[in-house]
Amino acid sequence: MDEKQYLVDALNKEESWRVFRIMAEFVEAIEELSDITHAVSIFGSARVSPGDGYYQKTENLARLLAESGFNVITGGGPGIMEAANKGAAEGGGKSVGMNIRLPFEQKPNPYANISIDYKYFFIRKVMFVKYAMAYVILPGGFGTMDELFEALTLIQTKRIRSFPVILMGSEYWGGLISWLKDTMLGNGMISPEDMDLFSVIDDPQAIVRHIRKYVIL
């Protein structure tokens, strides 16, 4: 693998043209997603196989969301993302996959009926928030945590409208929630009401009902 693929894109006087590539990627993404309404962004690990219980739960959740009138947005890759795109497509909804170019792991899954390819993480992250009526976060790694805490930060600081942020998989998230409560809240780093910015719900049907309380279709 070419070492240059791992280097951070730098903006300097020799590379100011990169700004135009960024602008073009924003414009393309907005045009592609302009008809997407009532969307739920679903996040989770790319490393989950189709036989995994979380894969099956995600597929079921996305199908229920689509059948209830919601569209689904994912990162477009394998694992949880694939399961969500598959379920949404089978449920008759718009199944959006926003793939990011990575040197490993990430490849577009075949179930997104709307597919966008991104070079820049930050543009992709803006699109996740811009078009989402809710976030559902399943077990995942650093990227999943990044999306979770960015959404919570934007809601906490009132930079975006508040929307449901749901953690699915209580056995996976239990340790993190205990740490947030005992360590972060315990040391005064967040306020008690910040713990209300997210919900933990395991049942797919209950998740759909919860989202529908906040979203008028």
Backbone torsions as a table, in degrees:
resi	resn	phi	psi	omega
1	MET	NA	131.0	179.4
2	ASP	-61.8	125.1	-177.9
3	GLU	-58.4	-28.1	-177.9
4	LYS	-63.3	-23.4	-179.3
5	GLN	-67.8	-17.8	-178.2
6	TYR	-96.8	-3.2	-177.8
7	LEU	-81.0	141.7	176.9
8	VAL	-68.1	136.0	176.1
9	ASP	-64.2	120.3	-177.6
10	ALA	-103.9	138.8	174.1
11	LEU	-99.3	114.0	176.1
12	ASN	-141.1	-179.9	-173.7
13	LYS	-63.5	-26.2	178.5
14	GLU	-80.3	-16.7	-173.9
15	GLU	-121.3	26.5	-178.8
16	SER	-63.4	-21.1	176.7
17	TRP	-59.8	-21.1	-179.2
18	ARG	-61.1	-26.4	177.4
19	VAL	-58.5	-38.4	-178.7
20	PHE	-70.7	-33.6	175.1
21	ARG	-65.5	-40.2	177.9
22	ILE	-62.6	-46.6	178.8
23	MET	-59.5	-43.2	-178.6
24	ALA	-63.8	-38.5	-179.7
25	GLU	-68.5	-38.2	175.0
26	PHE	-60.8	-48.8	-177.1
27	VAL	-61.3	-46.4	-179.4
28	GLU	-60.1	-44.7	-178.3
29	ALA	-64.0	-44.2	-179.5
30	ILE	-64.1	-40.7	178.7
31	GLU	-65.7	-40.9	-179.3
32	GLU	-66.1	-33.6	-173.5
33	LEU	-101.4	5.4	-173.3
34	SER	-60.9	-25.7	-179.4
35	ASP	-96.3	3.8	-178.0
36	ILE	-86.6	116.9	176.9
37	THR	-127.3	162.3	177.4
38	HIS	49.1	51.5	-176.9
39	ALA	-100.8	145.6	174.0
40	VAL	-114.8	124.8	176.8
41	SER	-88.6	127.6	-178.6
42	ILE	-116.4	129.8	-176.7
43	PHE	-123.2	152.7	176.3
44	GLY	169.2	177.9	-171.7
45	SER	-66.6	142.6	172.0
46	ALA	-78.9	-8.5	-171.5
47	ARG	-98.1	8.8	179.6
48	VAL	-88.3	131.4	-177.6
49	SER	-89.4	160.3	-179.4
50	PRO	-58.0	-23.8	179.4
51	GLY	-83.3	-5.6	-177.2
52	ASP	-75.4	146.6	179.8
53	GLY	-61.2	-36.4	179.4
54	TYR	-68.5	-33.7	175.9
55	TYR	-60.7	-47.9	-177.1
56	GLN	-66.4	-40.5	177.6
57	LYS	-64.3	-39.5	179.4
58	THR	-65.6	-43.3	178.4
59	GLU	-60.2	-43.8	179.1
60	ASN	-64.0	-44.8	179.2
61	LEU	-59.5	-48.2	-177.9
62	ALA	-64.0	-37.1	177.4
63	ARG	-64.7	-44.2	178.8
64	LEU	-63.1	-40.2	178.3
65	LEU	-62.0	-45.8	-179.2
66	ALA	-64.0	-42.2	179.5
67	GLU	-67.0	-21.0	178.5
68	SER	-92.7	3.4	175.9
69	GLY	100.8	6.2	179.0
70	PHE	-95.9	151.2	168.7
71	ASN	-99.4	162.2	-174.3
72	VAL	-126.4	134.7	176.7
73	ILE	-119.2	133.1	175.1
74	THR	-133.8	178.5	175.9
75	GLY	-76.4	-1.1	170.9
76	GLY	81.2	-1.5	-176.1
77	GLY	-95.8	-160.5	-179.4
78	PRO	-81.0	-170.2	174.5
79	GLY	68.1	-133.1	-179.6
80	ILE	-58.0	-39.0	-179.9
81	MET	-62.1	-44.5	177.8
82	GLU	-61.3	-44.6	-179.8
83	ALA	-60.0	-42.0	-179.7
84	ALA	-67.2	-43.7	178.0
85	ASN	-64.3	-38.7	179.7
86	LYS	-64.1	-49.0	-179.1
87	GLY	-62.7	-41.6	180.0
88	ALA	-64.3	-42.6	179.3
89	ALA	-64.7	-42.8	179.5
90	GLU	-66.3	-28.5	179.7
91	GLY	-84.1	0.0	176.8
92	GLY	85.2	14.6	179.5
93	GLY	-97.4	173.0	172.1
94	LYS	-76.8	123.6	-175.3
95	SER	-112.7	100.7	-172.0
96	VAL	-98.5	127.4	175.1
97	GLY	-116.2	117.4	-178.9
98	MET	-106.9	87.8	-173.6
99	ASN	-78.1	141.6	176.0
100	ILE	-110.9	137.3	179.7
101	ARG	-77.1	117.3	179.4
102	LEU	-129.7	154.6	-179.7
103	PRO	-74.2	-10.4	178.9
104	PHE	-155.0	160.8	170.6
105	GLU	74.2	-52.1	-171.4
106	GLN	-84.7	117.1	171.8
107	LYS	-136.4	143.4	-178.5
108	PRO	-60.4	137.2	174.0
109	ASN	-85.6	160.6	-172.9
110	PRO	-86.1	4.0	-170.5
111	TYR	-100.2	-8.6	177.9
112	ALA	-75.9	124.5	176.9
113	ASN	-90.0	-4.5	167.5
114	ILE	-131.8	118.9	-174.4
115	SER	-125.7	132.4	178.2
116	ILE	-127.9	138.4	-179.0
117	ASP	-109.4	125.5	-176.7
118	TYR	-114.0	144.5	169.3
119	LYS	-95.0	-35.9	-172.2
120	TYR	-105.4	123.9	178.8
121	PHE	-57.3	-43.5	-171.1
122	PHE	-67.4	-31.0	176.8
123	ILE	-68.3	-45.1	178.2
124	ARG	-58.9	-41.6	-179.7
125	LYS	-64.4	-39.2	177.2
126	VAL	-61.6	-41.8	-178.1
127	MET	-66.8	-38.4	176.3
128	PHE	-55.5	-46.8	-177.4
129	VAL	-74.0	-43.8	-173.8
130	LYS	-58.1	-39.2	-172.9
131	TYR	-104.3	4.1	-176.5
132	ALA	-93.3	138.1	169.5
133	MET	-96.4	-14.3	179.6
134	ALA	-164.1	156.7	172.4
135	TYR	-116.1	136.4	168.5
136	VAL	-119.8	122.8	-174.8
137	ILE	-112.7	117.7	176.1
138	LEU	-102.2	171.7	-179.5
139	PRO	-52.1	134.5	-179.1
140	GLY	-165.3	-173.6	-176.2
141	GLY	-104.2	-143.9	-175.0
142	PHE	-60.0	-42.3	-178.4
143	GLY	-63.3	-40.3	177.7
144	THR	-64.2	-44.0	178.2
145	MET	-62.3	-37.8	179.5
146	ASP	-60.1	-48.0	-179.6
147	GLU	-65.1	-40.7	179.2
148	LEU	-60.3	-53.3	-173.5
149	PHE	-75.6	-25.5	173.5
150	GLU	-65.9	-44.7	179.1
151	ALA	-61.5	-44.9	-179.8
152	LEU	-63.6	-38.7	178.6
153	THR	-65.5	-44.1	-179.5
154	LEU	-65.3	-38.3	177.5
155	ILE	-70.4	-44.6	-179.4
156	GLN	-58.7	-41.0	-177.1
157	THR	-90.5	4.1	176.5
158	LYS	60.9	33.0	174.4
159	ARG	-83.1	-20.5	173.6
160	ILE	-134.2	164.2	175.6
161	ARG	-65.2	150.4	177.0
162	SER	-72.3	138.3	173.8
163	PHE	-144.5	163.2	-178.1
164	PRO	-62.5	129.6	171.8
165	VAL	-118.1	114.7	-171.1
166	ILE	-118.3	127.9	174.2
167	LEU	-96.8	122.0	179.7
168	MET	-108.2	120.1	-177.0
169	GLY	117.0	69.0	-172.8
170	SER	-60.9	-32.2	-179.5
171	GLU	-69.3	-28.6	178.5
172	TYR	-79.5	-41.9	-173.4
173	TRP	-87.9	-7.7	-174.7
174	GLY	-56.2	-45.5	-178.9
175	GLY	-64.2	-40.8	178.8
176	LEU	-64.9	-43.2	-179.1
177	ILE	-65.0	-39.2	176.7
178	SER	-62.3	-40.6	178.8
179	TRP	-66.3	-42.1	177.4
180	LEU	-58.2	-43.8	-177.2
181	LYS	-72.9	-50.0	-172.4
182	ASP	-78.8	-38.1	-174.3
183	THR	-99.2	-55.4	-176.3
184	MET	-69.4	-53.5	176.8
185	LEU	-68.0	-39.4	-179.5
186	GLY	-60.5	-29.1	178.6
187	ASN	-98.3	9.8	176.0
188	GLY	73.5	19.9	-179.7
189	MET	-80.9	-20.9	171.3
190	ILE	-133.4	167.3	179.8
191	SER	-94.2	156.2	179.3
192	PRO	-54.4	-37.7	-179.0
193	GLU	-68.7	-17.7	177.7
194	ASP	-66.8	-24.9	177.5
195	MET	-70.3	-13.2	178.6
196	ASP	-91.1	1.2	-178.9
197	LEU	-74.9	-11.7	179.3
198	PHE	-137.9	160.6	177.1
199	SER	-126.6	152.8	174.8
200	VAL	-112.3	114.7	-177.9
201	ILE	-137.7	128.9	-177.2
202	ASP	-98.1	-30.0	-173.7
203	ASP	-84.0	123.9	-178.4
204	PRO	-55.9	-42.6	-179.8
205	GLN	-65.3	-37.3	177.8
206	ALA	-66.3	-34.9	177.3
207	ILE	-63.8	-45.3	179.1
208	VAL	-61.1	-43.9	178.9
209	ARG	-62.0	-40.0	-179.9
210	HIS	-64.2	-44.4	179.6
211	ILE	-64.5	-40.3	-177.6
212	ARG	-66.1	-21.6	175.4
213	LYS	-66.7	-25.1	-175.3
214	TYR	-106.6	-14.8	-173.6
215	VAL	-121.3	125.9	176.0
216	ILE	-97.2	118.3	-179.0
217	LEU	-87.0	NA	NA
